[in-house]
Amino acid sequence: MKRLTIAVFFITTFFNGYCQAQRSVSIVPIPVSMEMAKGNFTLNSSSVIEVSSANADAKRVAGFLNKRLSPATGYAVPVRNVSSFSNAPNSIRLSLSNDKTLGDEGYKLNVSAKLVTIIANKPAGLFYGMQSFLQLLPSEIETKTVAKNISWNAPAVSITDYPRFGWRGLMFDVARHFFGKKDIEEYIDQMVRYKFNLLHMHLTDDEGWRIEIKGLPKLTEVGAWNVKKIGYFGSFTPPTPDEPRNFGGFYTQQDIKDIVQYAKERFVDILPEIDVPGHSLAAVVSYPELSCTPGADKYKVRSGEEIMDWSHGAPPIALIDNTLCPANEKVYEFLDKVLTQVAQLFPFEYIHMGGDECPKNFWEKSDAIKSLMQKEGLKTMEEVQSYFEKRLEKIVESKGKKFMGWDEILEGGLAPNAVVMSWRGMDGGIKAAKMGHDVVMSPTTFAYLDYMQGDPIVEPRIYETLRLNKAYQFEPLPEGVDAKHIKGGQANLWSEQVYTLRHAEYMTWPRGMAISESLWSPKEKKNWNDFTNRIEKQFERFDAAEIKYSPSMYDPIFAVSKNADSLYQVKLSTEVNGLDIYYTVDNTFPDRFSPKYTDPITMPKDAAMLRVVTYKGKEQKGRLITIPISELKSRTEMRNND
C-alpha cells in the first residue's frame, strides 16, 4: 500500500508538472504541432545566439532576437556567426535547412534544458520561430528596461509550424486620419508578433491624399489637409471658411521608401491602395478638372461632415461629387502618372485601386458620361464603372503590377486579371473565385476592426459591433471553392474614429490575434476556450510592453426586454467562460460581494440605473458598466421596432 501511494504521488507530480508546462505555452497563433518535454531552458548571462549561415537576412533575425532579449534581461546575449555550432551552454541556435514540410515561412523550434534551436528553410521562418520562442519566455521579456528577480525560463517543447495561408494582412487606413512614419513602424512591429506578413495602406480618400506624387504638388499641398473635428465622424458641422485647414499630413517619397524597407526587414510586404473612382474628393479638390461635375473647384477636403446619403442603401447618393470622371481622358493621364511613381515606390506585386462605394447620381446627370455610354455601348452606370476599372487594370499592368480592388469591381463585368478583395461578406469572393479570379477574404462580418467590440455604452460608437468571438469564427476558405484561388485574408482598420496609435492598438488587439489564428493555424486546431486562455497570457505581455488592447471580452452582453408588469428585464451573458457577473440596482458600485447574477434581472419600478462588473475568482476582469434606465428604454424600443 505504501509503494502504491508513493507511485501515485510521483505519477500525480509528473502529470501536474506536465499540465503546468502545457498551460505555460500560450502561443498565438497556435502552432501546427507541439510536444511538451520535461524541464526548462534558462536564459542567463552566458547565453549567446549562434547563426550558422552567412545569409544577411538570417543574421538580421539574430540581431532582432538580441534586441528583444537584452533590454529586459540585462544580458548581452551576443550574436555569433559560426561555421559550426559550439558547445556554449544555454545558447540559442539559428540555422537554415531544406525541409519540404516547412515551406518559405515555416520553422521548427526545439527547446531543451540547455539549448534552443530554430530551424527554417528561409530567414522568414527563423523570424516567425523567434516570435514563438519569445512567447515562451515570461511576459516581463516585453519590458524596455531591466526586469529584476525574474527567472528567464522557457518550457521544454518541440514545435513544427507553418502557415495555412500566404496572405495574412492588416489594413491600416491612414487617409481618414494621418499616422506618421513612426506610428506605422510601431504598428508593423506589433503585427509581426502574430505572424502577419502584409500591411495594406489605404493612402487616399475623401479626407486626405497621403502620398507625395512628383509633378502633382497640389495632391499634398491641398489634398492632405482638412479641419480638425472632434465628435462623431459623419455628423460634424461643415467647416467654416475661417477654420484653419492644417490637420493631416502626408508621406514623402523618402518616407515611403523608409517604411517599405522597415517592413521588408521584418518580412512584411506593403500593399498600397489608391482608392478610385469614388472616395476621391481629396484628389478632386486638388485638381477639379478630374471631375465630371461643374463647380468642383468650390469643393473642400472632407473633415467628417456628411457628404453621402446612405438612407437608400449602397451605393450611396452623393451630396457632392467625390468621384473621378470615367469619361475624361485627363483622369487616365493623371492615374498613369500616379501609378508610375507608386509602382516604383512599392515593390509588392499588387496595387489596390479601391473601387468601392462609388456613387453614380452625378454621373447620371453628366453629358460626358452619356456620350461615353453611347460611344462604348454601355447600358448601366455599373458598366460605366467597369469600363473605368478595365482601363485602370491596363495602366496598373503596364507598370508591371497586378490589379486588385474591392468586390464592387465585380459589378458591370470584372477586369480580366483582377484580384478581388471581398469585404461585403464572403459572397463577392466566392463569386470571383468561381470565375477563376484570385481572392483575398476581408469580410465585414468577421474582419472589420473599426466596429465596436463591446457594449456601445463603453465603446466609441459606430454603426456595428464585432465581438472577439465572432472575429475568431473567420474561415477564409468557403466550402465549394477551389483553395488555389483563396490567397488568404486580412482584417481592416478604418480610421474615421481612430485618431491615435494608442486607439489603433485598442481596436486591433485582441481581434487581430483572432484573425491571425484563422490565417496561420490549421482549421482543426482552433478552439475558442483554449484561445481565450492564451489571449489572457498575451494581455500580460501587452501590459509589460505598454501596448494598449481592448478588455471587451470580459464585459457582459446585455439583452433587454419588458416583462408582463412592464418592468425592464435584463439578461446577461459573457463571451469568456469562468466569469462571474455581479450587479447593483441601487446606484452603488458593485464588486464580488454584491448580488451575483444567476437569472434575468428585473429592474425595480423606480430604479435609475443598472451597474455590472465581471470577476474571475477574486480578480476583477471586466470594466464597471453603468446602464441608465433611459438606455434600457431605448434598447427595448429598438428591439420592438426590429
Stockholm file with secondary structure:
# STOCKHOLM 1.0

chainA/1-642         MKRLTIAVFFITTFFNGYCQAQRSVSIVPIPVSMEMAKGNFTLNSSSVIEVSSANADAKRVAGFLNKRLSPATGYAVPVRNVSSFSNAPNSIRLSLSNDKTLGDEGYKLNVSAKLVTIIANKPAGLFYGMQSFLQLLPSEIETKTVAKNISWNAPAVSITDYPRFGWRGLMFDVARHFFGKKDIEEYIDQMVRYKFNLLHMHLTDDEGWRIEIKGLPKLTEVGAWNVKKIGYFGSFTPPTPDEPRNFGGFYTQQDIKDIVQYAKERFVDILPEIDVPGHSLAAVVSYPELSCTPGADKYKVRSGEEIMDWSHGAPPIALIDNTLCPANEKVYEFLDKVLTQVAQLFPFEYIHMGGDECPKNFWEKSDAIKSLMQKEGLKTMEEVQSYFEKRLEKIVESKGKKFMGWDEILEGGLAPNAVVMSWRGMDGGIKAAKMGHDVVMSPTTFAYLDYMQGDPIVEPRIYETLRLNKAYQFEPLPEGVDAKHIKGGQANLWSEQVYTLRHAEYMTWPRGMAISESLWSPKEKKNWNDFTNRIEKQFERFDAAEIKYSPSMYDPIFAVSKNADSLYQVKLSTEVNGLDIYYTVDNTFPDRFSPKYTDPITMPKDAAMLRVVTYKGKEQKGRLITIPISELKSRTEMRNND
#=GR chainA/1-642 SS CHHHHHHHHHHHHHHHHHHHHHHHCCCSSCCSEEEEEEEEEECCTTCCEEECCCCHHHHHHHHHHHHHHHHHHCCCCCEEECSSCCCCTTEEEEEECCCTTTTTTCEEEEECSSEEEEEESSHHHHHHHHHHHHHHSCGGGGCSSCCCSCCCEEEEEEEEECCSCSEEEEEEECSSSCCCHHHHHHHHHHHHTTTCCEEEEECEETTEECBCCTTCTHHHHTTTEECCCCSSTTCBCCCCTTSCCCEECCBCHHHHHHHHHHHHHTTCEEEEEEEESSSCHHHHHHCGGGCSSTTGGGCCCCSSBCCEECTTCSSCEESSCCSCCTTCHHHHHHHHHHHHHHHHHCCSSEEEEECCSCCCHHHHHCHHHHHHHHHHTCCSHHHHHHHHHHHHHHHHHHTTCEEEEEGGGGTTCCCTTCEEEECSSSHHHHHHHHTTCCEEECCHHHHBTTSBCSCTTTSCCCSCBCCHHHHHTCCSSCTTSCGGGEEEEEEEECCTTCCSHHHHHHHHTTHHHHHHHHHHSCGGGCCHHHHHHHHHHHHHHHHHHTCCCCCGGGSCEEEEEECTTSCEEEEEECSSTTCEEEEESSSSCCCTTSCBCCSCEECCTTCCEEEEEEEETTEECSCCEEEEHHHHHHHHHHHHHC
#=GC SS_cons         CHHHHHHHHHHHHHHHHHHHHHHHCCCSSCCSEEEEEEEEEECCTTCCEEECCCCHHHHHHHHHHHHHHHHHHCCCCCEEECSSCCCCTTEEEEEECCCTTTTTTCEEEEECSSEEEEEESSHHHHHHHHHHHHHHSCGGGGCSSCCCSCCCEEEEEEEEECCSCSEEEEEEECSSSCCCHHHHHHHHHHHHTTTCCEEEEECEETTEECBCCTTCTHHHHTTTEECCCCSSTTCBCCCCTTSCCCEECCBCHHHHHHHHHHHHHTTCEEEEEEEESSSCHHHHHHCGGGCSSTTGGGCCCCSSBCCEECTTCSSCEESSCCSCCTTCHHHHHHHHHHHHHHHHHCCSSEEEEECCSCCCHHHHHCHHHHHHHHHHTCCSHHHHHHHHHHHHHHHHHHTTCEEEEEGGGGTTCCCTTCEEEECSSSHHHHHHHHTTCCEEECCHHHHBTTSBCSCTTTSCCCSCBCCHHHHHTCCSSCTTSCGGGEEEEEEEECCTTCCSHHHHHHHHTTHHHHHHHHHHSCGGGCCHHHHHHHHHHHHHHHHHHTCCCCCGGGSCEEEEEECTTSCEEEEEECSSTTCEEEEESSSSCCCTTSCBCCSCEECCTTCCEEEEEEEETTEECSCCEEEEHHHHHHHHHHHHHC
//
